[in-house]
Amino acid sequence: MPNNLTEEKVGAYKIGVGHLQEHAPGMVEAYNRFTGECFAEGAVDAKTKQLIALGISLFANNEVCTLVHVNEALQEGASSEEIMETVAVAAAVGGGHAMSQGVTRVQQALSSAESTSSSH
């Protein structure tokens, strides 16, 4: 169920891809074949692939892909509940990412700063 925002954003993306295709048609065609293969029905069904793509799009803060994959997931039969649960999983992964960096890299930086300041 595209709306004006989706149509506007995705339309701008398609125009941009069209410009890229003028300069690098082989690359655009190869990318389209690659993504077509990735999203084709296989061991993982098409709906699940769209939900995975939605979660990654959210984590990557990619607005166009988020809009596209919500619509594609709906077309593949995903319910609103499944889509919103995917949002929650993406939020958990994003929070987990910040937590893992906080308890590793930040702690390492603090330890390094403390050892540097104590040696002065």
N, C-alpha and C positions, 0 to 999 in steps of 0.2 A: 504494500500500500504506500507507494511513494507520495510524498507531499512536496510542496513548493521548495522547502529547504533542501530536501534530498535531491530533487530534480536540479536545483541550482548548483549545489556542490558537486554532484556526480557529473552534471553537464560540463562544468568548468574543467573537471578532471579529464573527461573524454576529449574536450577541445585541446587540452595540453598534450594528451597522448597523440592526438592527430598531428600536432606540430612536431612532436618528437619523431613520429613515423615518417614525416617528410624528410628528415635528416638521417634517420637510422631505421629504415623499414625492417631490416633483418632482425635487429635487436627486439623491436616491438613484436614482430611475428613470433620470434622464439619465446619471448616472455609470455605471450598469450597461449602458445602451445603448452608451455610448462605449467602455467597456472590451470589451464584446462585439464591437464592430466592429473594435477594434484587434487582438484576438486571433483574428479570423476568418481562415480560409485566404485567402491573397492572393498577391502577388508573393513574399512570404516565407512559407514553410510554417509550419504551426502548431507543429511541434516546435522549429524554430529560434526562433520567437517566445517560446516558453516558456523556452528556454535563455537568450535575451537578458534576459528578465524575471528569471530566476534570478540572473544576473550583476549586474543593477542592484539587486536586492533585497539581495544580499550587500554590495555597495558601500554601500548606504544603511543597512545594519544593521537591516533590517526582518525580524524573525523570522517573523511570520505569512506574509508574502509569500514568504519563502524556503521555508518548509514547503509552502505551496500550490504554488509553481512547480516544486519537486522532484517532487511528485506529479503535477502536470499534464504535466511533461516526460516522466515515465515513461509516462503514459497515451497520450501522443502518439508513443511508440515510442523515446524516448531511452534509450540504454544507460547503465549506471553509469559507463562510461569517458567518455562524452560529458558527463555531468553533472559529473564530477570535473575534466575539462578546462575546463569553464565556470568552476568554482571557481578554477582556476589563472589563467585569464584575468582574472577579477575581482580576484584578488590582485595580478596584474601592474598592472592599471589603478589599484588603490588605492595600490600602491607608487609608481607613476609620478606619481600625484597628489601624494603627499608629496614626491617628488623635485622635481617642477616648482615646487612652492611653496618648497621649500628653496633652490633655486638662483635664484629670482626674488625673492619677497617677503622672505624671511629675509635674503638678501644686501642688498636695498635697505634693510632696517631696520638691518643692521649698518653699512652705509655712512653712513646718516643719523646713527646713534649715534656713529660715529667722528668725523664732521665736527663734530657738536655738542660732543663732549668735547675736540677739538683747538682749538676756538675759545674755550674757557674757560681 
